[in-house]
């Protein structure tokens, strides 16, 4: 069973699914996230066994600022292919964007153990965590009550 699953990950999508994936990528590149999601979901219907479709759906969800939905898609990809670097890093980036920096750091550690410090997935996830850390600091400063701030008139 394990061998058939790993072999299934390396195959090409069904021809109709490949056309829909290409359509979704074009829609996403042009800023039409809903059109991209529709195309990717149609591709998933045509070829439900093709795991990379979940990565495309996750990318579109993140573009639409739906990090929770993206995380669900990344996790589906990881359930099918536990060492998928794109899914691990993507989930970590979505977690960082959501503010779950500790969980994102766990994803970073896993990506680093699989591909090292210099691979694109490691660098991308490390950058997303750094951005999340800066946003967390700004948010904390922005929440200072007005009474504590000196008033100038």
Backbone bond lengths (Angstrom), bond angles and torsions (degrees), N, CA, C in turn:
res aa  C-N    CA-C-N  psi(-1)  N-CA   C-N-CA  omega(-1)  CA-C   N-CA-C  phi
1 X - - - 1.446 - - 1.525 110.59 -
2 X 1.327 117.85 -43.77 1.458 121.23 -179.38 1.521 110.78 -61.70
3 X 1.327 117.59 -42.04 1.459 120.65 -178.98 1.519 110.53 -63.37
4 X 1.320 118.39 -40.27 1.453 119.69 -178.92 1.523 111.10 -67.79
5 X 1.328 117.16 -32.47 1.457 119.94 178.57 1.519 110.16 -69.34
6 X 1.327 117.90 -45.11 1.462 119.33 -178.10 1.522 111.17 -68.26
7 X 1.322 118.17 -35.26 1.453 120.28 177.11 1.523 109.61 -66.45
8 X 1.323 116.99 -37.14 1.453 121.75 179.94 1.512 112.32 -63.21
9 X 1.321 117.96 -26.96 1.459 121.17 -178.49 1.523 111.54 -72.94
10 X 1.335 117.39 -23.09 1.452 120.93 -173.93 1.521 112.85 -94.46
11 X 1.280 118.70 -2.99 1.457 121.37 -176.33 1.523 111.82 -81.38
12 X 1.304 115.65 165.27 1.454 121.40 174.34 1.527 108.87 -81.96
13 X 1.330 116.98 156.05 1.464 118.71 176.76 1.532 110.37 -71.35
14 X 1.319 115.77 163.76 1.456 120.35 173.18 1.529 108.08 -58.05
15 X 1.324 118.37 147.53 1.473 120.41 -175.83 1.536 113.70 -53.72
16 X 1.306 118.11 -43.95 1.475 120.58 179.82 1.530 109.86 -65.83
17 X 1.330 117.21 -39.63 1.464 120.56 177.90 1.525 110.15 -64.39
18 X 1.327 117.37 -39.15 1.463 120.96 178.45 1.523 110.69 -61.08
19 X 1.331 117.17 -39.68 1.460 120.82 178.29 1.535 110.00 -65.23
20 X 1.313 116.44 -41.81 1.467 120.39 179.82 1.527 111.54 -68.01
21 X 1.327 116.89 -37.02 1.470 120.76 176.65 1.532 109.25 -62.81
22 X 1.319 117.15 -45.46 1.465 120.86 178.57 1.528 110.49 -61.19
23 X 1.315 116.39 -41.47 1.466 121.41 177.51 1.534 110.24 -61.69
24 X 1.333 116.45 -42.94 1.463 121.33 178.53 1.521 112.37 -64.09
25 X 1.327 116.56 -41.74 1.474 120.12 178.19 1.527 110.84 -62.63
26 X 1.325 116.42 -41.13 1.466 120.82 178.70 1.526 109.93 -63.94
27 X 1.330 116.60 -44.95 1.463 120.46 179.32 1.527 110.62 -61.84
28 X 1.319 116.92 -42.73 1.463 120.62 -179.69 1.525 110.97 -64.76
29 X 1.318 116.53 -42.01 1.463 121.07 179.54 1.533 111.46 -63.50
30 X 1.325 116.61 -29.20 1.469 119.88 -179.65 1.527 112.15 -91.08
31 X 1.341 117.13 3.19 1.461 120.53 177.07 1.512 114.65 90.71
32 X 1.318 118.30 4.75 1.463 122.35 179.74 1.531 109.01 -92.22
33 X 1.327 115.87 78.37 1.469 118.83 -175.57 1.522 112.17 -64.87
34 X 1.326 117.86 -38.60 1.460 118.52 -179.78 1.523 110.99 -66.88
35 X 1.332 116.91 -39.57 1.464 119.91 175.37 1.514 111.22 -61.84
36 X 1.333 116.66 -38.96 1.463 121.09 177.75 1.518 110.82 -64.67
37 X 1.322 116.36 -46.74 1.470 120.41 179.45 1.516 110.09 -59.99
38 X 1.335 117.42 -44.20 1.471 120.80 178.96 1.524 111.37 -59.08
39 X 1.338 116.04 -44.52 1.464 119.82 -179.36 1.528 111.06 -66.29
40 X 1.338 117.04 -42.79 1.465 119.88 -179.92 1.530 111.10 -66.39
41 X 1.335 117.00 -39.53 1.469 119.56 177.98 1.524 110.83 -65.01
42 X 1.335 116.92 -38.13 1.464 119.90 176.16 1.527 110.35 -64.38
43 X 1.334 116.94 -40.49 1.469 120.91 177.42 1.522 110.72 -62.01
44 X 1.325 116.35 -38.88 1.461 120.60 178.72 1.529 111.00 -65.18
45 X 1.309 116.14 -36.02 1.469 120.43 177.18 1.524 110.64 -65.82
46 X 1.330 116.14 -40.14 1.462 121.35 179.99 1.528 111.18 -70.07
47 X 1.334 116.85 -40.23 1.463 121.26 -175.43 1.534 110.14 -137.17
48 X 1.337 117.36 74.78 1.473 120.51 -175.47 1.524 114.11 -65.36
49 X 1.295 118.69 -14.45 1.453 121.40 -179.23 1.521 113.88 -89.20
50 X 1.328 117.75 -2.93 1.457 120.87 -176.91 1.529 109.44 -91.50
51 X 1.319 115.98 97.69 1.463 123.90 -173.26 1.527 114.79 -56.97
52 X 1.338 120.88 -39.76 1.469 119.40 -177.98 1.531 114.78 -56.39
53 X 1.318 118.12 -20.38 1.469 119.51 177.17 1.523 110.05 -60.33
54 X 1.323 117.18 -34.96 1.464 120.11 179.18 1.531 111.11 -64.72
55 X 1.321 116.97 -33.71 1.464 120.54 177.00 1.528 110.39 -67.22
56 X 1.319 116.53 -40.03 1.470 120.08 177.66 1.531 110.52 -65.66
57 X 1.319 116.34 -42.24 1.467 119.91 177.38 1.530 110.79 -61.69
58 X 1.319 116.08 -40.41 1.467 120.36 179.13 1.523 110.73 -64.73
59 X 1.321 117.28 -42.72 1.468 120.67 178.42 1.524 110.76 -60.69
60 X 1.324 116.64 -42.75 1.463 120.68 179.68 1.529 110.66 -66.21
61 X 1.321 116.95 -40.27 1.465 120.41 178.71 1.533 110.28 -63.81
62 X 1.321 117.10 -42.14 1.473 120.07 177.80 1.518 110.96 -63.93
63 X 1.311 116.78 -39.93 1.464 120.72 177.84 1.532 110.43 -61.60
64 X 1.319 115.72 -31.61 1.468 122.09 178.88 1.536 111.36 -87.92
65 X 1.345 116.15 8.29 1.463 124.15 -179.70 1.532 112.94 60.66
66 X 1.328 115.24 36.42 1.461 122.35 176.32 1.533 108.26 -110.95
67 X 1.333 115.61 67.63 1.455 120.69 -173.97 1.535 112.12 -61.18
68 X 1.318 117.93 -37.90 1.463 120.01 179.41 1.523 111.80 -60.85
69 X 1.321 115.94 -42.86 1.463 120.63 177.62 1.530 110.18 -65.94
70 X 1.331 116.50 -40.49 1.466 120.57 178.42 1.524 110.53 -61.09
71 X 1.328 116.59 -42.78 1.464 120.82 179.21 1.523 110.28 -59.57
72 X 1.324 116.96 -40.61 1.464 120.59 178.62 1.533 110.50 -61.77
73 X 1.332 117.30 -42.25 1.470 119.99 178.31 1.531 111.40 -66.49
74 X 1.327 117.11 -42.26 1.465 119.46 177.39 1.526 110.58 -60.47
75 X 1.314 116.68 -40.85 1.468 119.86 -179.40 1.515 111.94 -66.61
76 X 1.322 117.32 -34.31 1.468 120.18 175.09 1.529 109.43 -64.55
77 X 1.314 117.18 -42.62 1.466 120.18 177.31 1.527 110.31 -62.37
78 X 1.339 116.53 -40.71 1.469 120.36 -179.81 1.527 112.09 -69.46
79 X 1.319 117.72 -31.60 1.463 120.18 176.48 1.536 109.83 -63.65
80 X 1.303 116.47 -32.25 1.460 121.59 -179.58 1.530 112.23 -86.41
81 X 1.337 115.88 -31.36 1.470 121.62 -175.23 1.535 108.03 -145.04
82 X 1.343 117.96 83.71 1.467 122.48 -171.07 1.526 115.96 -58.98
83 X 1.314 119.23 -23.31 1.464 121.21 -178.65 1.534 112.53 -104.83
84 X 1.318 117.52 21.18 1.461 121.48 179.95 1.522 108.91 -71.17
85 X 1.324 115.77 107.81 1.474 121.12 -176.02 1.524 112.22 -59.15
86 X 1.327 117.16 -42.11 1.464 120.04 -179.07 1.525 110.80 -62.61
87 X 1.323 117.08 -38.82 1.466 120.55 -179.88 1.528 111.39 -71.40
88 X 1.330 117.08 -41.37 1.471 120.28 179.56 1.530 109.54 -64.17
89 X 1.324 116.18 -48.69 1.466 120.54 -178.78 1.526 111.06 -66.58
90 X 1.323 116.46 -42.24 1.470 119.86 179.43 1.514 111.96 -62.31
91 X 1.324 116.42 -43.17 1.464 119.94 177.31 1.531 109.89 -61.60
92 X 1.334 116.09 -43.03 1.463 119.87 178.50 1.516 112.18 -61.83
93 X 1.337 116.81 -41.86 1.461 120.08 178.63 1.523 110.81 -64.69
94 X 1.327 117.31 -42.26 1.465 120.33 178.46 1.535 110.61 -64.44
95 X 1.324 116.36 -38.77 1.470 119.98 176.54 1.524 110.58 -62.69
96 X 1.335 116.75 -43.13 1.465 120.65 178.91 1.527 110.53 -63.14
97 X 1.319 116.79 -41.33 1.460 121.12 178.71 1.524 111.38 -64.01
98 X 1.312 115.90 -29.14 1.464 121.77 178.77 1.521 112.20 -82.83
99 X 1.336 116.52 -12.59 1.457 120.95 -179.78 1.517 114.15 98.25
100 X 1.323 117.84 2.57 1.465 122.41 179.28 1.529 108.68 -87.93
101 X 1.337 115.52 70.01 1.461 120.72 -171.22 1.523 113.04 -69.36
102 X 1.316 118.75 -34.82 1.476 119.78 179.11 1.523 110.61 -64.39
103 X 1.335 117.25 -43.11 1.466 120.38 178.02 1.527 110.18 -66.14
104 X 1.335 116.58 -37.08 1.460 120.37 177.54 1.529 110.53 -63.06
105 X 1.329 116.40 -38.48 1.473 120.01 178.62 1.535 111.07 -65.40
106 X 1.327 117.75 -33.72 1.468 120.59 175.77 1.528 109.99 -64.10
107 X 1.325 116.25 -41.03 1.468 120.20 176.44 1.524 110.21 -63.62
108 X 1.326 116.38 -40.39 1.465 120.49 178.62 1.527 110.72 -60.82
109 X 1.320 116.34 -43.75 1.470 119.74 179.24 1.531 110.85 -60.92
110 X 1.320 116.65 -39.56 1.467 119.75 179.84 1.526 110.78 -67.99
111 X 1.329 116.76 -43.13 1.463 119.98 179.02 1.523 109.80 -62.78
112 X 1.342 116.74 -43.67 1.466 120.16 179.14 1.519 111.08 -60.45
113 X 1.328 117.37 -39.28 1.463 119.67 -179.11 1.533 111.94 -68.95
114 X 1.334 116.66 -27.84 1.460 120.16 -178.41 1.530 113.38 -86.59
115 X 1.347 116.58 -34.53 1.475 116.44 -174.05 1.519 114.34 -133.92
116 X 1.321 118.44 -0.48 1.457 119.91 176.37 1.515 113.96 90.96
117 X 1.321 114.12 -176.20 1.468 121.75 -175.08 1.518 113.29 -77.92
118 X 1.314 117.52 -28.21 1.461 119.36 -169.04 1.527 114.55 -99.43
119 X 1.322 118.43 -0.60 1.465 118.03 -178.99 1.539 109.82 -73.51
120 X 1.322 116.96 153.60 1.469 120.55 -176.24 1.532 113.18 -58.55
121 X 1.327 117.43 -35.94 1.466 120.50 -179.82 1.526 111.07 -64.95
122 X 1.327 116.85 -41.44 1.465 120.48 178.10 1.520 110.32 -63.72
123 X 1.322 116.57 -47.71 1.468 119.79 -178.62 1.526 111.53 -63.24
124 X 1.329 117.43 -42.91 1.465 120.62 -179.45 1.515 112.28 -63.03
125 X 1.326 116.19 -43.73 1.462 120.34 179.93 1.524 110.99 -68.80
126 X 1.322 117.59 -41.18 1.472 120.44 177.31 1.530 110.71 -60.35
127 X 1.334 116.98 -40.52 1.465 120.52 177.32 1.521 111.71 -64.53
128 X 1.332 117.28 -41.88 1.470 121.01 179.59 1.527 110.37 -62.96
129 X 1.318 117.12 -38.79 1.467 120.86 178.42 1.526 109.63 -66.83
130 X 1.334 116.88 -42.66 1.470 120.12 178.60 1.528 110.92 -60.89
131 X 1.323 117.15 -41.85 1.468 120.95 177.53 1.529 109.59 -63.75
132 X 1.327 116.68 -41.98 1.459 120.88 178.61 1.518 112.10 -63.16
133 X 1.328 116.61 -38.14 1.469 120.27 178.37 1.526 110.68 -66.04
134 X 1.313 117.15 -40.99 1.477 120.44 177.83 1.522 110.25 -64.99
135 X 1.320 117.91 -41.25 1.461 121.60 179.57 1.519 110.57 -64.79
136 X 1.338 116.28 -37.07 1.463 120.52 179.51 1.527 110.33 -64.36
137 X 1.313 117.59 -39.81 1.464 121.88 179.11 1.523 110.17 -66.68
138 X 1.320 117.27 -44.57 1.461 121.26 178.79 1.514 110.02 -62.40
139 X 1.321 117.60 -42.86 1.456 121.26 179.85 1.516 110.51 -61.88
140 X 1.313 117.85 -42.53 1.465 120.50 179.73 1.523 110.50 -63.10
141 X 1.319 117.08 -41.18 1.458 120.05 178.65 1.519 111.51 -69.00
142 X 1.326 117.20 -33.44 1.460 121.10 -178.18 1.521 111.74 -71.25
143 X 1.335 117.19 -19.68 1.458 121.31 -177.46 1.522 113.61 -91.66
144 X 1.325 117.89 11.25 1.458 121.28 177.74 1.529 107.73 -68.60
145 X 1.328 117.98 127.48 1.465 119.55 -178.50 1.531 111.23 -60.06
146 X 1.327 115.70 147.05 1.462 121.47 -179.32 1.521 112.08 -60.55
147 X 1.311 117.21 -33.52 1.489 120.54 -178.35 1.527 110.99 -62.63
148 X 1.328 117.18 -29.61 1.456 120.67 -179.15 1.523 111.58 -79.52
149 X 1.313 116.52 -21.13 1.463 120.07 -177.60 1.531 109.14 -82.84
150 X 1.319 116.86 135.94 1.465 119.28 178.24 1.532 110.68 -64.43
151 X 1.283 115.16 137.52 1.455 121.31 179.75 1.522 109.77 -93.68
152 X 1.308 117.31 134.57 1.466 119.86 175.92 1.519 107.92 -124.02
153 X 1.314 115.66 123.14 1.469 121.02 179.83 1.476 110.61 -122.76
